């Protein structure tokens, strides 16, 4: 039965591919420039990552990356249209070219890259699947969830991870599959599940929506999967993939070099930092090769700052989430983020 479910899933993905429109290489990047607008697929509302503020303006870690990309390609970080998507509709929206970039807590894995023919330009956020439980419940470890009903979100890898992990332990578990993170959180808070399982950062975000006090709920320390979250693009435009990849690398490299929004102008004026040590001719050649306007790196950093600034502002110490960086630290600080050289 378990194998049959996998085969049906793969078959459904293949059938979806057969009926989707195709673009020629380069058309996504050219389409963004011609339209003068970047279409970003984001979540329907995950605090710290992508949600609307009181004035209806989108904000968050994922939103900042969309803004960085728009600054690089279009010269203006505000030239972005945000399309809120459920997990179950994100890949069809990307494949049908309704969006140019998917930035919705999406894990990079083999099935998605090989079968759906999408590309993952680089890892934006390292996470893992965790579990949130009531603080008052007698649940100290995952062993205490044996036989429990667990809320998960439809269209994610969380159900498979959950069932396979518990099966390997010889334990039983009953997934309750719900359409969206917010609805899953509501079901959990209402007591329909003993636990809510998702990416740990998403659990921390949903915990802020607890009906009374977020402290009434805790996130267990155990993780059952690796969840490298990446921007996602259609696989038929390598030029577009390259631009997205290097905007991400720039954000990380700027933090490695200590370049921030505050000191950027000084760094440029002094012309001593490795990130800006290029002649005008070199800068023009690189921008022309990428297919975007010159001074793209300067525009990106003016718009959002470096990776660390984005992190701390939206989901780290300066945010209500206060998520410890952990694996999302630079490689020089014990984390996994390592920018590719831009020589």
C-alpha positions as CSV (number, residue, x, y, z in Angstrom):
1,X,0.0,0.0,0.0
2,X,2.8,2.4,0.9
3,X,4.6,1.7,-2.4
4,X,1.3,2.1,-4.3
5,X,0.8,5.6,-2.8
6,X,4.3,6.6,-4.0
7,X,3.6,5.2,-7.5
8,X,0.3,7.1,-7.7
9,X,2.1,10.3,-6.6
10,X,4.8,10.0,-9.3
11,X,2.1,9.2,-12.0
12,X,0.1,12.2,-11.0
13,X,3.2,14.4,-11.3
14,X,4.0,13.0,-14.8
15,X,0.4,13.5,-16.0
16,X,0.5,17.1,-14.8
17,X,3.7,17.8,-16.8
18,X,2.0,16.5,-20.0
19,X,-0.6,19.3,-20.0
20,X,1.5,22.3,-18.9
21,X,2.6,25.1,-21.3
22,X,6.2,25.4,-22.2
23,X,8.4,28.5,-22.5
24,X,11.7,28.8,-24.3
25,X,14.9,29.3,-22.4
26,X,15.4,32.9,-21.3
27,X,11.7,33.8,-21.5
28,X,11.1,34.0,-17.8
29,X,13.9,36.5,-17.3
30,X,12.8,38.4,-20.4
31,X,9.2,38.3,-19.4
32,X,9.9,39.8,-16.0
33,X,11.8,42.6,-17.6
34,X,9.2,43.2,-20.3
35,X,6.4,43.1,-17.7
36,X,8.3,45.4,-15.3
37,X,7.0,43.2,-12.5
38,X,8.2,40.1,-10.6
39,X,5.5,37.6,-9.7
40,X,6.3,35.9,-6.4
41,X,4.4,32.9,-5.1
42,X,4.3,33.1,-1.3
43,X,2.5,31.5,1.6
44,X,-1.0,32.6,2.6
45,X,0.4,34.1,5.8
46,X,3.2,32.7,7.8
47,X,4.5,35.3,10.4
48,X,8.1,36.2,9.8
49,X,8.2,34.7,6.3
50,X,5.4,36.1,4.3
51,X,2.3,37.9,5.6
52,X,0.5,41.2,5.2
53,X,0.9,43.9,7.8
54,X,-2.0,46.1,9.1
55,X,-1.7,48.2,6.0
56,X,-1.9,45.3,3.7
57,X,1.8,45.4,2.8
58,X,3.6,42.1,2.4
59,X,6.6,41.6,4.7
60,X,8.8,38.8,5.9
61,X,12.0,36.8,5.1
62,X,10.7,35.4,1.9
63,X,9.2,38.7,0.9
64,X,12.6,40.4,1.4
65,X,14.2,37.9,-1.0
66,X,11.5,38.7,-3.6
67,X,12.3,42.4,-3.1
68,X,16.1,41.8,-3.4
69,X,15.5,40.0,-6.8
70,X,13.2,42.8,-8.1
71,X,15.9,45.4,-7.1
72,X,18.5,43.4,-9.0
73,X,16.5,42.8,-12.2
74,X,14.1,45.8,-12.3
75,X,15.9,48.4,-10.3
76,X,13.1,48.7,-7.8
77,X,12.4,46.4,-4.8
78,X,8.7,47.4,-4.9
79,X,8.0,46.0,-8.3
80,X,6.7,42.7,-7.0
81,X,3.3,41.1,-7.2
82,X,2.8,38.6,-4.4
83,X,0.5,35.7,-5.1
84,X,-0.5,33.8,-1.9
85,X,-0.6,30.0,-2.6
86,X,-1.5,26.9,-0.7
87,X,1.1,24.1,-0.6
88,X,-1.0,22.0,-2.9
89,X,-1.2,24.7,-5.6
90,X,2.4,26.0,-5.6
91,X,4.0,23.7,-8.2
92,X,1.0,23.9,-10.6
93,X,1.2,27.7,-10.4
94,X,4.9,27.6,-11.2
95,X,4.6,25.1,-14.0
96,X,1.7,27.0,-15.5
97,X,3.9,30.2,-15.4
98,X,1.5,32.1,-13.3
99,X,4.5,33.0,-11.1
100,X,8.1,33.7,-11.9
101,X,9.5,32.6,-8.5
102,X,8.2,30.3,-5.8
103,X,9.2,31.4,-2.3
104,X,7.0,29.4,-0.1
105,X,8.9,27.3,2.5
106,X,9.7,24.7,-0.2
107,X,12.1,21.8,0.4
108,X,14.6,21.0,-2.3
109,X,14.4,17.2,-3.1
110,X,15.1,14.8,-5.9
111,X,11.5,14.1,-6.9
112,X,10.6,17.7,-7.4
113,X,13.7,18.5,-9.4
114,X,13.8,15.4,-11.6
115,X,10.0,14.8,-12.1
116,X,8.6,18.4,-12.0
117,X,11.6,19.8,-13.9
118,X,12.0,22.7,-11.6
119,X,15.3,24.2,-10.4
120,X,16.4,25.1,-6.9
121,X,19.0,27.9,-7.2
122,X,20.3,27.6,-3.6
123,X,19.3,27.1,0.0
124,X,17.8,30.1,1.6
125,X,16.9,28.5,5.0
126,X,17.9,25.3,6.7
127,X,15.1,23.7,8.7
128,X,13.8,20.3,9.8
129,X,10.4,18.8,10.5
130,X,9.4,19.2,14.2
131,X,6.4,18.8,16.4
132,X,4.4,21.3,18.5
133,X,2.4,20.0,21.5
134,X,0.5,21.5,24.4
135,X,2.8,22.5,27.2
136,X,0.4,21.0,29.8
137,X,0.4,17.6,28.0
138,X,2.5,14.8,29.2
139,X,4.6,14.8,26.0
140,X,8.4,15.0,26.5
141,X,9.6,13.1,23.4
142,X,8.2,11.8,20.2
143,X,7.8,8.4,21.9
144,X,5.0,9.9,23.8
145,X,3.1,10.5,20.5
146,X,2.8,6.8,19.7
147,X,-0.8,6.2,18.5
148,X,-1.5,9.9,18.4
149,X,-3.4,11.9,15.7
150,X,-1.0,14.6,14.3
151,X,-2.1,17.6,12.2
152,X,-0.1,18.1,9.0
153,X,-0.6,20.3,5.9
154,X,-1.8,19.0,2.5
155,X,0.6,19.0,-0.4
156,X,3.9,18.8,1.7
157,X,6.4,16.1,2.4
158,X,5.4,16.1,6.0
159,X,2.9,13.2,5.8
160,X,5.4,10.9,4.2
161,X,8.2,11.9,6.7
162,X,5.8,11.4,9.6
163,X,4.6,8.0,8.5
164,X,8.0,6.6,7.5
165,X,9.7,7.8,10.7
166,X,7.1,6.4,13.0
167,X,6.9,3.1,11.0
168,X,10.7,2.7,11.3
169,X,10.3,3.0,15.1
170,X,7.5,0.4,15.1
171,X,5.0,3.0,16.3
172,X,1.6,4.0,14.9
173,X,0.5,7.5,14.1
174,X,-2.6,8.9,12.4
175,X,-2.1,12.0,10.2
176,X,-4.9,14.5,10.0
177,X,-4.3,16.3,6.6
178,X,-5.5,19.9,6.5
179,X,-5.4,22.4,3.6
180,X,-3.3,25.2,5.0
181,X,-0.9,26.0,7.8
182,X,-3.4,28.4,9.5
183,X,-6.2,25.8,9.3
184,X,-3.9,23.1,10.6
185,X,-2.9,25.3,13.5
186,X,-6.5,26.1,14.3
187,X,-7.3,22.4,14.3
188,X,-4.4,21.7,16.7
189,X,-5.3,24.5,19.0
190,X,-8.9,23.2,19.1
191,X,-7.6,19.9,20.3
192,X,-8.3,17.8,17.2
193,X,-4.7,16.6,17.2
194,X,-2.2,15.8,20.0
195,X,0.5,17.5,17.9
196,X,1.1,19.7,14.9
197,X,4.0,18.6,12.7
198,X,5.7,20.9,10.1
199,X,8.9,22.7,9.5
200,X,10.1,23.9,12.9
201,X,10.3,27.6,11.9
202,X,6.7,27.4,10.6
203,X,5.6,25.9,13.9
204,X,7.2,28.8,15.7
205,X,5.3,31.2,13.4
206,X,2.0,29.5,13.9
207,X,2.6,29.4,17.7
208,X,2.2,33.2,17.7
209,X,-1.5,32.6,16.7
210,X,-2.2,30.6,19.8
211,X,-5.7,31.6,21.1
212,X,-4.5,32.7,24.6
213,X,-0.8,32.5,25.3
214,X,1.9,31.1,22.9
215,X,3.6,29.8,26.0
216,X,0.8,27.3,26.3
217,X,2.5,25.3,23.5
218,X,6.0,24.0,23.1
219,X,8.1,22.8,20.1
220,X,9.8,19.5,20.9
221,X,13.6,19.5,20.3
222,X,13.5,16.4,18.0
223,X,13.6,16.7,14.2
224,X,12.6,13.8,11.9
225,X,13.9,15.3,8.6
226,X,16.2,17.7,6.8
227,X,14.3,20.5,5.1
228,X,16.6,22.7,3.0
229,X,14.2,25.4,1.9
230,X,15.0,27.0,-1.5
231,X,13.6,29.5,-4.0
232,X,12.1,27.5,-6.9
233,X,12.0,28.4,-10.6
234,X,10.9,26.7,-13.8
235,X,13.7,24.5,-15.0
236,X,13.6,25.7,-18.7
237,X,15.3,29.0,-18.2
238,X,18.9,28.6,-17.0
239,X,19.5,32.4,-17.3
240,X,16.8,33.1,-14.8
241,X,18.1,30.3,-12.5
242,X,21.5,31.9,-12.6
243,X,20.2,35.4,-11.6
244,X,18.2,34.0,-8.7
245,X,21.2,31.9,-7.5
246,X,23.6,34.9,-7.5
247,X,21.3,37.2,-5.7
248,X,21.1,34.6,-3.0
249,X,24.9,34.2,-3.0
250,X,25.4,38.0,-2.9
251,X,23.3,38.2,0.3
252,X,25.4,35.6,2.0
253,X,28.7,36.9,0.7
254,X,27.9,40.4,1.9
255,X,27.5,39.1,5.4
256,X,30.7,37.2,5.2
257,X,32.5,40.5,4.2
258,X,30.7,42.5,6.8
259,X,28.7,44.7,4.4
260,X,25.4,46.1,5.7
261,X,22.9,48.6,4.5
262,X,24.3,51.1,7.0
263,X,28.0,50.9,5.9
264,X,27.4,50.1,2.2
265,X,28.1,53.6,0.9
266,X,31.3,53.8,2.9
267,X,32.4,50.4,1.6
268,X,31.8,51.6,-2.0
269,X,33.6,54.9,-1.4
270,X,36.7,53.2,0.1
271,X,36.7,50.5,-2.6
272,X,38.8,48.2,-0.5
273,X,36.2,45.4,0.2
274,X,36.6,42.3,-2.0
275,X,33.0,42.5,-3.0
276,X,33.3,45.8,-4.7
277,X,36.8,45.6,-6.0
278,X,35.9,45.5,-9.7
279,X,36.5,47.9,-12.6
280,X,33.5,49.5,-14.3
281,X,34.3,47.3,-17.3
282,X,34.1,44.1,-15.2
283,X,30.9,45.2,-13.6
284,X,29.3,46.0,-17.0
285,X,30.5,42.6,-18.4
286,X,29.0,40.6,-15.5
287,X,25.7,42.5,-15.6
288,X,25.4,42.1,-19.3
289,X,26.1,38.4,-19.0
290,X,23.4,38.0,-16.3
291,X,21.0,40.1,-18.5
292,X,20.3,42.7,-15.8
293,X,21.3,46.3,-15.3
294,X,24.7,47.3,-13.8
295,X,25.0,48.0,-10.1
296,X,22.6,45.2,-9.3
297,X,24.5,44.2,-6.2
298,X,24.4,47.7,-4.8
299,X,20.6,47.8,-5.3
300,X,20.1,44.5,-3.6
301,X,22.0,45.4,-0.5
302,X,20.4,48.9,-0.3
303,X,16.9,47.2,-0.5
304,X,17.3,44.5,2.1
305,X,20.8,44.4,3.6
306,X,22.8,41.2,3.9
307,X,21.5,37.7,4.7
308,X,22.0,38.2,8.5
309,X,20.1,41.5,8.5
310,X,17.2,39.8,6.7
311,X,17.3,36.9,9.1
312,X,17.4,38.9,12.4
313,X,14.9,41.5,11.2
314,X,12.2,39.0,10.2
315,X,12.7,35.8,12.1
316,X,15.6,36.3,14.5
317,X,16.4,38.3,17.5
318,X,14.7,41.5,16.3
319,X,11.4,39.7,15.5
320,X,8.6,38.2,17.7
321,X,9.8,34.8,16.5
322,X,13.3,35.1,17.9
323,X,14.4,31.9,16.1
324,X,18.1,31.1,16.9
325,X,20.1,31.0,13.7
326,X,21.7,27.6,14.3
327,X,22.4,26.0,11.0
328,X,21.5,29.3,9.3
329,X,24.7,30.9,10.6
330,X,27.6,31.5,8.3
331,X,30.0,28.6,7.9
332,X,32.6,30.6,9.8
333,X,30.3,30.7,12.8
334,X,29.3,27.0,12.9
335,X,26.5,27.2,10.4
336,X,26.0,25.9,6.9
337,X,25.7,29.0,4.8
338,X,28.7,29.3,2.4
339,X,28.6,31.7,-0.5
340,X,30.1,30.7,-3.8
341,X,33.0,32.9,-4.8
342,X,32.1,35.8,-7.2
343,X,35.5,36.1,-8.8
